[in-house]
Amino acid sequence: MEQEFKKTNAYVIFIFFVGAIGITMFIRSVDYLLVSLISSMLLLLSNKQKKTSTVMMQLSIVFLCFTFISPLFSVRDWSSIQRISEQAYNSETLSFALVNALLLVSVISWCINYQYYMTSDKFILLFGKIAPTFTLVMNMILRLTPHYLNKYKQIYMARNSIGLYEEKGIKGKLINMCSLLASLSAIGFEEAIISADSMKSRGFGLQKRTSYLSNKMNRKDIILAFVLCILLFISIICINMQSLITHVSSDSTYNLIGLIAFLCYAMIPLFINKGEEILWNISKSRI
């Protein structure tokens, strides 16, 4: 079952992720970073993708490594690395590394969610009319890496199945790697020619572009965009009033209001997905 938030208007999805990633990147409050991390992780789990457990494990490893390795490079004197227990690992450096690790993992998890909800066709739909050539090139570049990785695996498995990787030694491995890269390059050139011919036959660049998907905002999208903008505005105002961008948060009314607003903002996709799932289960139970 496709997530309900994924069916939302592309502009609304883009506004949400810009706000979530922007606040996470430019704030140093542990409260806000924890809310951002928990919200992004819950949204990542609710997507029910195949590699979710692997991604969660990788993010945990990144968090631990960054937390315990970063203090080694934050000391002023390189000789103090030998005295880890005295200078490198103290409460100040560990706190600073913990905040940076929370920020890094939160931004990465939000970007993973962005990749799931903001597909390539929606990206072209948003920026295609503003800069069609640039949008097309960016979309092809972003698609190139995973596409080439899949092609690499297919070629490797095909060559391995017929015994082309039985040679040992550096020379044999280099020859096999060069032949594999040559195959990838040939596939890339062939697909580029096919794409260019298809674009030319469809009249790319001659007339005004049309979109395959409908991007009309209905009443639900307008209300959701309005709620997102209000919550984002409240969060930013409270952050500026409390000066949390460069300082540690303190207990105050502004901090509490901003934190609640940001929590509601970050949890909106999860509420939409779970609400639609509950309604679907209720409708099935009545059949």
C-alpha positions in Angstrom: 0.0 0.0 0.0 1.5 3.4 -1.1 1.9 5.9 1.7 -0.7 8.7 1.7 1.8 11.5 2.2 3.5 10.4 -1.1 0.3 11.2 -2.9 0.4 14.8 -1.7 1.1 17.7 -4.0 4.8 18.0 -4.9 5.1 21.6 -3.7 3.8 20.6 -0.3 6.2 17.7 0.0 9.1 20.0 -1.0 8.1 22.7 1.5 8.0 20.1 4.3 11.4 18.6 3.6 13.1 22.0 3.1 11.7 23.2 6.5 12.7 19.9 8.3 16.2 19.7 6.9 16.8 23.5 7.2 15.9 23.6 10.9 17.9 20.5 11.6 21.0 21.9 9.8 21.1 25.3 11.4 20.2 24.6 15.0 22.3 23.3 17.9 19.7 22.6 20.5 19.7 19.0 21.7 15.9 19.1 22.2 15.2 20.0 18.6 17.8 17.6 17.2 16.3 14.7 19.3 12.8 15.6 18.0 14.2 15.7 14.4 16.0 12.4 14.7 13.1 10.5 16.3 10.6 11.9 13.8 12.8 11.1 10.8 13.5 7.6 12.1 9.8 6.9 12.7 8.9 8.1 9.2 11.7 6.0 7.8 10.3 2.9 9.6 6.7 3.7 8.4 7.8 3.6 4.8 8.2 -0.2 5.1 11.1 -0.4 2.6 13.1 -3.6 2.1 16.4 -2.1 3.3 15.1 -0.1 6.3 16.9 -2.3 8.9 20.2 -2.1 7.0 19.9 1.7 6.8 19.1 1.9 10.5 22.1 -0.2 11.3 24.4 2.0 9.1 23.1 5.2 10.7 23.7 3.8 14.1 27.3 2.9 13.1 27.8 6.4 11.7 26.4 8.0 14.9 28.7 5.9 17.2 31.8 6.4 15.0 31.3 10.2 14.7 30.6 10.5 18.5 33.8 8.8 19.6 36.2 9.7 16.8 35.3 13.4 16.5 36.8 14.4 19.9 40.2 13.1 18.8 40.3 15.9 16.2 38.8 18.7 18.3 41.9 19.1 20.6 44.4 21.8 19.9 47.6 19.9 20.5 48.1 16.7 18.5 50.3 15.3 21.3 47.2 15.2 23.6 45.8 12.4 21.4 48.1 10.1 23.3 46.4 11.2 26.6 42.9 10.3 25.6 41.5 10.0 29.0 42.9 13.4 30.1 42.1 15.8 27.2 40.5 14.3 24.2 37.5 12.6 25.9 36.1 15.1 28.4 32.6 16.2 28.9 32.9 19.3 26.7 34.3 17.5 23.6 31.9 14.6 24.0 28.9 16.9 24.3 30.0 18.8 21.2 30.6 15.5 19.3 27.2 14.2 20.4 25.3 17.2 19.1 27.2 17.1 15.8 26.4 13.3 15.5 22.7 14.0 16.1 22.7 16.7 13.5 24.5 14.5 10.9 22.3 11.4 11.4 19.1 13.5 11.4 20.0 15.2 8.2 20.9 11.9 6.5 17.7 10.2 7.6 15.6 13.2 6.4 17.4 13.0 3.0 16.6 9.3 2.8 13.0 10.1 3.4 13.2 12.9 0.8 14.5 10.5 -1.8 11.5 8.1 -1.1 8.8 10.8 -1.2 10.2 13.2 -3.7 10.6 11.1 -6.8 12.3 12.1 -10.0 9.1 12.9 -11.8 8.0 15.2 -9.0 11.4 16.9 -9.1 11.0 17.6 -12.8 7.4 18.7 -12.2 8.6 21.3 -9.7 11.6 22.8 -11.6 10.9 21.7 -15.2 9.2 25.0 -16.2 11.7 27.2 -14.5 14.9 25.6 -15.8 14.0 22.6 -18.0 17.5 21.7 -19.3 19.1 22.1 -15.8 16.4 20.0 -14.2 16.7 17.3 -16.7 20.5 17.2 -16.3 20.3 17.1 -12.5 17.7 14.4 -12.6 19.9 12.3 -14.9 22.9 12.9 -12.7 21.0 11.8 -9.5 19.7 8.7 -11.3 23.1 7.8 -12.8 24.8 6.5 -9.6 22.2 3.9 -8.5 21.6 2.9 -12.2 25.3 2.3 -12.8 25.6 0.4 -9.5 22.8 -2.0 -10.6 24.4 -2.4 -14.0 27.7 -3.1 -12.3 26.2 -5.8 -10.2 24.5 -7.4 -13.3 27.7 -7.4 -15.3 29.8 -8.7 -12.4 27.4 -11.6 -11.7 27.2 -12.5 -15.5 31.0 -12.5 -15.8 31.5 -14.4 -12.6 29.0 -17.1 -13.6 31.1 -17.9 -16.7 34.4 -18.0 -14.7 36.0 -14.7 -15.8 37.1 -13.9 -12.3 39.2 -17.0 -11.5 42.5 -15.3 -12.3 44.6 -14.4 -9.3 47.1 -11.6 -8.8 47.0 -7.8 -9.3 47.5 -8.0 -13.1 44.5 -10.3 -13.6 42.3 -8.2 -11.3 43.2 -5.0 -13.2 42.5 -6.6 -16.5 39.0 -7.8 -15.3 38.3 -4.4 -13.8 39.2 -2.6 -17.0 37.0 -4.9 -19.1 34.1 -4.3 -16.7 34.6 -0.6 -16.9 34.7 -0.8 -20.7 31.4 -2.7 -20.6 29.8 -0.1 -18.3 31.1 2.7 -20.6 29.7 1.0 -23.7 26.3 0.6 -22.0 26.4 4.3 -20.9 27.1 5.6 -24.4 24.4 3.3 -25.9 21.8 4.5 -23.4 22.8 8.2 -24.0 22.3 7.7 -27.8 18.9 6.1 -27.2 17.8 8.9 -24.8 19.0 11.6 -27.3 17.1 10.0 -30.2 13.9 9.5 -28.1 14.1 13.2 -26.9 14.6 14.4 -30.4 11.7 12.3 -31.8 9.4 13.7 -29.1 10.3 17.3 -30.0 12.2 18.2 -26.8 12.9 21.9 -26.6 10.6 22.9 -29.5 7.4 23.7 -27.6 6.2 24.3 -24.1 6.6 21.2 -22.0 3.7 19.3 -20.6 3.7 17.1 -17.5 2.5 13.5 -17.3 1.4 14.0 -13.7 -1.3 16.4 -12.5 0.0 19.0 -10.1 -3.2 20.7 -9.1 -3.6 21.6 -5.5 -6.8 20.5 -4.0 -8.4 21.7 -0.8 -6.5 19.1 1.3 -3.2 20.2 -0.1 -3.9 23.9 0.5 -4.9 23.2 4.2 -1.8 21.1 4.7 0.5 23.7 3.2 -1.1 26.4 5.3 -0.6 24.3 8.5 3.0 23.5 7.6 3.8 27.1 7.0 2.2 28.2 10.3 4.1 25.6 12.3 7.3 26.3 10.5 6.8 30.1 11.2 6.2 29.5 14.9 9.2 27.3 15.2 11.5 29.8 13.5 10.2 32.7 15.6 10.6 30.8 18.8 14.1 29.8 17.8 15.1 33.4 17.1 13.5 34.6 20.3 15.4 32.1 22.3 18.6 32.4 20.2 19.0 28.7 19.9 20.9 28.7 16.6 24.3 29.1 18.3 23.6 28.4 22.0 22.4 25.5 24.1 18.7 25.6 24.8 17.3 26.6 28.1 13.9 26.0 29.8 11.6 28.8 28.8 8.2 29.4 27.3 9.6 30.2 23.8 11.6 27.0 23.8 8.6 24.9 24.8 6.2 26.5 22.2 8.8 26.2 19.5 9.6 22.6 20.4 5.9 21.6 20.3 5.4 23.3 17.0 8.4 21.6 15.5 7.3 18.3 16.9 3.9 18.7 15.2 5.6 19.8 12.0 7.9 16.8 11.8 5.2 14.3 12.7 2.7 15.4 10.1 3.7 12.9 7.4 3.5 10.1 10.0 0.1 11.2 11.2 -1.2 11.3 7.6 0.2 7.9 6.8 -1.0 6.2 9.9 -4.4 8.0 9.8 -5.0 6.7 6.2 -3.9 3.2 7.3 -6.4 3.2 10.2 -9.2 4.4 8.0 -8.3 1.6 5.5 -8.4 -1.1 8.2 -11.7 0.2 9.4 -13.2 0.1 5.9 -11.9 -3.4 5.4 -13.4 -4.6 8.7 -16.9 -3.4 7.6 -16.8 -5.5 4.5 
